[in-house]
Amino acid sequence: MLGHALANKGIDQFCHTVYSSDLSRARDTARAALSAFGSKGEAFAIQLDTRLRERSLGLFQGLTAAQCDQEHRAAWRTFNKGACRAELDSAGAIGVEDDEELQARALAALSDIVVKHAGETVVVVSHGGWIHAALACCAAQEAVPHIGNGSISTLILSADCRGWMKSGPENSHIRVGAAKGNVDMIGICGTVRSGK
């Protein structure tokens, strides 16, 4: 569905390259999207970038929300209120990436992509938290809509990485109920168009 949605937007006709998080769920999503591009999609080698990974959850990694609350109550509650680095450290949230760190990582990755691919259209496949951070940072807004599994967000980036604009997240191509299940196992796709 995602690949067909990208093709319906004409992205298969003017896409220059594809970047993906190196985590398997994003790589698999990138491959699935490219398969809908037909022979054009076969020409792409997916560029893997560790900076496109989901937020590091440190001591919470692999635990359910209930387990986090039970085993690391103070740290979990501090994390869920959107705490800064100092507050997370003070609460014992070891290895947890705060919003500012995630946004800085997203911005660094997108800035490098814009510099390397100025004037080109690039598909970036990442994860919900990363895309949320990228949209919040690039659009300079805190209220970013929910990033659904398989949604498509478009960023139009200026050559100097200022005046970022966005559309999305758009998910009309997703069947109701199709994205249910373990959210962490489904990659999310975003599209970046670098312009002048």
C-alpha positions as CSV (number, residue, x, y, z in Angstrom):
1,M,0.0,0.0,0.0
2,L,2.7,2.4,0.9
3,G,4.7,1.9,-2.3
4,H,1.5,2.4,-4.3
5,A,0.7,5.6,-2.4
6,L,4.2,6.9,-3.2
7,A,3.8,5.9,-6.9
8,N,0.3,7.6,-6.9
9,K,2.0,10.8,-5.8
10,G,4.4,10.4,-8.7
11,I,7.4,10.0,-6.4
12,D,8.5,6.9,-8.3
13,Q,9.0,9.1,-11.4
14,F,11.2,11.7,-9.8
15,C,12.8,10.0,-6.8
16,H,16.6,10.2,-6.9
17,T,17.6,8.0,-3.9
18,V,16.2,6.2,-0.8
19,Y,17.5,6.4,2.7
20,S,16.5,4.2,5.6
21,S,17.1,3.5,9.2
22,D,19.4,0.5,9.4
23,L,16.8,-1.3,11.7
24,S,15.1,-4.2,9.9
25,R,11.6,-2.9,10.3
26,A,12.5,0.3,8.4
27,R,14.6,-1.5,5.8
28,D,11.7,-3.9,5.1
29,T,9.4,-1.0,4.7
30,A,11.8,0.7,2.3
31,R,12.0,-2.5,0.2
32,A,8.2,-2.9,0.2
33,A,7.8,0.7,-1.0
34,L,10.4,0.3,-3.7
35,S,8.8,-2.9,-5.0
36,A,5.8,-0.9,-6.0
37,F,8.0,1.3,-8.1
38,G,8.5,-1.6,-10.5
39,S,11.8,-1.6,-12.5
40,K,12.5,1.9,-11.4
41,G,12.6,0.7,-7.8
42,E,15.0,-2.1,-8.6
43,A,17.6,0.6,-9.6
44,F,17.8,2.0,-6.0
45,A,20.3,0.8,-3.4
46,I,18.9,1.8,-0.1
47,Q,21.3,4.1,1.8
48,L,21.3,3.0,5.4
49,D,21.9,5.6,8.1
50,T,22.0,4.9,11.8
51,R,20.9,8.5,12.6
52,L,17.4,7.5,11.2
53,R,16.9,5.0,14.0
54,E,14.0,5.4,16.5
55,R,14.6,7.2,19.8
56,S,16.9,5.4,22.2
57,L,14.9,4.3,25.1
58,G,17.8,3.1,27.2
59,L,16.7,1.3,30.3
60,F,13.1,1.1,29.0
61,Q,14.1,-0.7,25.8
62,G,12.2,-3.9,25.4
63,L,9.8,-3.3,28.3
64,T,6.1,-2.7,28.2
65,A,4.7,0.6,29.5
66,A,3.4,-1.3,32.5
67,Q,6.8,-2.8,33.2
68,C,8.5,0.6,32.9
69,D,6.1,2.1,35.4
70,Q,6.5,-0.8,37.8
71,E,10.3,-1.2,37.5
72,H,11.4,2.4,36.9
73,R,8.5,4.5,38.1
74,A,10.2,7.8,38.7
75,A,12.3,7.6,35.6
76,W,9.3,6.5,33.5
77,R,7.1,9.3,34.7
78,T,9.9,11.9,34.2
79,F,10.4,10.6,30.6
80,N,6.7,10.8,29.8
81,K,6.4,14.4,30.8
82,G,8.9,15.3,28.1
83,A,11.8,16.0,30.5
84,C,15.1,17.4,29.5
85,R,18.5,15.7,29.7
86,A,19.3,16.9,33.3
87,E,15.9,15.8,34.6
88,L,16.2,12.4,32.9
89,D,19.6,11.9,34.4
90,S,18.4,13.0,37.8
91,A,15.5,10.5,37.7
92,G,17.8,7.7,36.7
93,A,16.6,7.3,33.1
94,I,19.9,5.9,31.9
95,G,20.5,5.9,28.1
96,V,17.1,7.6,27.3
97,E,17.3,10.1,24.5
98,D,15.4,13.3,25.3
99,D,13.4,15.3,22.7
100,E,16.2,17.8,22.1
101,E,18.7,15.1,21.4
102,L,16.4,13.3,19.0
103,Q,15.5,16.5,17.2
104,A,19.2,17.3,16.9
105,R,20.0,13.9,15.4
106,A,17.1,14.1,13.0
107,L,18.1,17.6,11.9
108,A,21.7,16.5,11.4
109,A,20.7,13.6,9.2
110,L,18.2,15.7,7.1
111,S,20.7,18.5,6.7
112,D,23.4,16.1,5.4
113,I,20.9,14.6,3.0
114,V,19.9,18.1,1.7
115,V,23.5,19.1,1.2
116,K,24.3,15.8,-0.6
117,H,21.1,15.8,-2.7
118,A,20.3,19.5,-3.3
119,G,17.4,19.9,-5.8
120,E,16.6,16.1,-5.7
121,T,13.7,14.2,-4.3
122,V,14.7,11.7,-1.6
123,V,12.6,9.1,0.2
124,V,13.5,8.7,3.8
125,V,12.2,5.7,5.7
126,S,12.4,6.0,9.5
127,H,10.2,5.4,12.6
128,G,7.4,7.3,14.3
129,G,9.3,9.0,17.0
130,W,12.1,10.1,14.7
131,I,9.6,11.4,12.1
132,H,7.7,13.2,14.8
133,A,10.9,14.8,16.0
134,A,11.9,15.8,12.5
135,L,8.6,17.4,11.7
136,A,8.5,19.2,15.1
137,C,12.0,20.5,14.5
138,C,11.6,21.4,10.8
139,A,8.2,22.9,11.1
140,A,9.2,24.7,14.4
141,Q,6.0,23.5,16.1
142,E,5.3,21.4,19.1
143,A,1.9,20.1,18.0
144,V,2.7,17.5,15.3
145,P,-0.2,15.2,14.3
146,H,0.0,11.5,15.2
147,I,2.5,9.7,12.9
148,G,0.6,6.5,11.9
149,N,2.3,3.4,10.6
150,G,3.0,3.8,6.9
151,S,2.1,7.5,6.8
152,I,3.8,9.8,4.3
153,S,5.1,13.2,5.3
154,T,6.6,15.7,2.9
155,L,9.4,18.1,3.8
156,I,10.4,20.8,1.3
157,L,13.8,22.0,2.4
158,S,15.6,25.2,1.4
159,A,19.2,24.9,0.2
160,D,20.4,26.6,3.4
161,C,18.1,24.3,5.5
162,R,15.9,27.3,6.6
163,G,12.2,27.9,6.1
164,W,11.3,24.2,6.3
165,M,7.8,23.4,5.1
166,K,5.9,20.2,5.5
167,S,2.7,18.4,4.6
168,G,1.4,15.2,6.2
169,P,1.4,12.9,7.9
170,E,-1.0,11.6,5.3
171,N,-2.4,8.1,5.6
172,S,-5.5,7.9,3.4
173,H,-3.8,5.0,1.5
174,I,-3.9,2.8,4.6
175,R,-6.9,0.4,5.0
176,V,-8.7,0.7,8.3
177,G,-7.3,-1.9,10.6
178,A,-4.3,-2.7,8.3
179,A,-1.7,-1.1,10.6
180,K,-2.8,-2.8,13.9
181,G,-0.4,-4.9,15.9
182,N,3.0,-4.2,17.3
183,V,3.8,-0.6,16.2
184,D,7.5,-1.2,16.8
185,M,7.6,-3.8,14.0
186,I,6.2,-1.6,11.2
187,G,8.4,1.1,9.6
188,I,7.2,4.5,8.7
189,C,8.0,6.4,5.5
190,G,8.6,10.1,5.1
191,T,9.5,11.9,1.9
192,V,12.0,14.7,1.7
193,R,12.2,17.1,-1.3
194,S,15.1,19.4,-1.2
195,G,14.5,22.6,-3.2
196,K,16.1,26.0,-3.6
